[in-house]
Structure formats: C-alpha cells, structure tokens
C-alpha cells in the first residue's frame, strides 16, 4: 500500500512492533525493528524536545546486535521524511 510520509505517525504509533526502512544521513540504507512509544529507559523518562515538532519518531530497537555496548538502551530517532517503507499490523506501507 502506498502512503504519504505525513501519514507515517498514525501508522507507527500503534504501540505494536514495526519495521522501518529508511536512509541515514550518510545515504546508507537501514532497517529498525522495534516499538514506538516506549520510554522506560530514557534519561529522566522523557526527551528534552518533542520529536513530533522536528519531524522525527522515537523507536526502541528490539534487536541487540545493533547496539554499541551494554549501556546502549536501543532508542533511535528516525526522521520521517527519510523513511522508505514500514511494516506494521501485517501490512507493508511504501512511502511515496
């Protein structure tokens, strides 16, 4: 299913596991599998800024192999206009 990038927050904020394919700043392709809305181990329990205002989404990455060390809690910020596709709720959404 094709969607516009401004429809992504609605799809991502289901609270379930999602896979997000995106392009990093260095033009490298990356995939994150995790959950949106998890804030258990963030410093102070919340961010010092609003990701929504900056066009970003906070994702807790469930796979430990991509973490730098044992102190890395797996939280990643993804810029929404760099997302190429999302897998959520058993569907694949391609961003156009």
C-alpha positions as CSV (number, residue, x, y, z in Angstrom):
1,X,0.0,0.0,0.0
2,X,1.4,3.4,-0.9
3,X,1.2,6.3,1.7
4,X,2.5,9.8,2.0
5,X,5.1,10.5,4.7
6,X,2.8,12.7,6.8
7,X,0.6,9.6,7.3
8,X,3.5,7.7,9.0
9,X,2.9,8.9,12.6
10,X,-0.6,7.4,12.5
11,X,0.8,4.0,11.4
12,X,3.8,4.0,13.6
13,X,2.0,4.9,16.9
14,X,0.0,1.7,17.1
15,X,2.2,0.5,20.0
16,X,3.0,-2.7,18.3
17,X,6.2,-3.9,16.7
18,X,7.1,-2.3,13.5
19,X,9.9,-2.5,10.9
20,X,11.1,0.8,9.4
21,X,13.3,1.1,6.4
22,X,15.0,4.4,6.0
23,X,18.0,6.2,4.5
24,X,20.5,7.6,7.0
25,X,22.2,11.0,6.7
26,X,25.3,9.3,5.1
27,X,22.9,7.8,2.5
28,X,23.3,4.3,4.0
29,X,20.1,2.2,4.0
30,X,19.0,0.9,7.4
31,X,16.2,-1.2,8.9
32,X,15.0,-0.9,12.5
33,X,12.6,-3.4,14.1
34,X,11.1,-2.3,17.4
35,X,8.3,-0.4,19.1
36,X,7.2,3.2,19.1
37,X,6.1,4.9,22.4
38,X,8.5,3.0,24.7
39,X,10.2,5.4,27.1
40,X,11.2,3.2,30.1
41,X,15.0,3.8,30.0
42,X,15.2,7.3,28.5
43,X,17.0,9.8,30.7
44,X,14.5,11.2,33.1
45,X,11.8,9.2,31.4
46,X,11.3,11.7,28.6
47,X,13.1,13.6,25.9
48,X,14.2,17.3,26.3
49,X,12.5,18.1,23.0
50,X,9.4,17.0,21.1
51,X,10.3,14.6,18.2
52,X,7.0,15.4,16.5
53,X,7.9,19.1,16.2
54,X,11.2,18.1,14.5
55,X,9.6,15.6,12.1
56,X,11.1,12.6,14.0
57,X,9.8,9.5,15.8
58,X,11.5,7.7,18.7
59,X,11.7,3.9,18.2
60,X,13.0,1.4,20.7
61,X,15.1,-1.1,18.7
62,X,14.5,-4.7,19.9
63,X,17.5,-6.3,18.3
64,X,20.6,-6.1,20.5
65,X,23.1,-6.8,17.7
66,X,22.8,-3.2,16.5
67,X,23.7,-1.7,19.9
68,X,27.1,-0.2,20.6
69,X,27.6,-1.6,24.1
70,X,25.8,-2.8,27.2
71,X,24.8,0.8,28.1
72,X,23.1,1.4,24.8
73,X,19.3,1.0,25.6
74,X,18.3,0.8,22.0
75,X,16.5,4.1,21.5
76,X,16.7,5.6,18.0
77,X,15.3,8.7,16.4
78,X,14.2,8.4,12.8
79,X,13.5,11.4,10.6
80,X,10.1,10.7,9.0
81,X,10.9,12.2,5.6
82,X,13.8,9.7,5.2
83,X,11.5,6.6,5.7
84,X,11.1,4.5,2.6
85,X,8.8,1.7,3.9
86,X,7.1,0.5,7.1
87,X,5.8,-3.0,8.1
88,X,3.1,-2.7,10.7
89,X,-0.1,-4.6,11.6
90,X,0.7,-7.3,9.0
91,X,0.9,-4.8,6.1
92,X,3.7,-3.2,4.1
93,X,3.4,0.5,3.6
94,X,5.6,2.1,0.9
95,X,6.2,5.8,1.3
96,X,5.9,7.8,-1.9
